Amino acid sequence: TSHPPDPVAELVALAISICSVTALACIAPLFHHMQQTSESLRTSEGRLRVALEGGAMTTWEWDVQADSVVWGDRVSEVLGVPADNPPLCSAEFYKLVAPQDVPGLKRAAETAAEERRNLDTEFRIIRPDNGQTRWIAVKGKFLRDLADRPKVMIGVNFDITSSKEASEQIRAGDERFRLLIDAIQDYAIHMLDLQGHV
């Protein structure tokens, strides 16, 4: 014998069906967005890897509260320190910085923390492996804890010595050219008589 349809069971089945369709409709775009985000992250990581391999750059992460630093793979190439013994705290790092640049670098980091800005400055280091002075550009961003205090700073260091040297050569060339023009003008003036004739 067949039983009459149970209206409650039918309603439950219908509700489950509607919820499943609704859930799929909600989850599908979310899943698609997660796939796009994942692909975007992979692309960004690939670009960063190419950039790091193509130039003298290294990434770093400074735990401000614990004062510990984790460095990227190319720290040895950029800072001239052993790869297995990079500076592990800010005091060790500042020992690499040219003494005349330490106050400005500290001030820039403090200002970035206080004014909620990114760190973006340049300084010199003295490489411990060969004693060379190198110019470094640093870019960093503070991440804050729940109490809104700087917790971690992440960033990247670039060796910009070549561009600094090129800029200095251009500046020196411009200065030599200006002196040459001044000398030529002085010489030309002395060659004229009072009537302006040669």
Summary of the structure (lengths in Angstrom):
residues: 198
radius of gyration: 31.5
end to end distance: 130.5
largest distance: 133.6
contacts: 465
relative contact order: 0.09
helix: 53%
strand: 21%
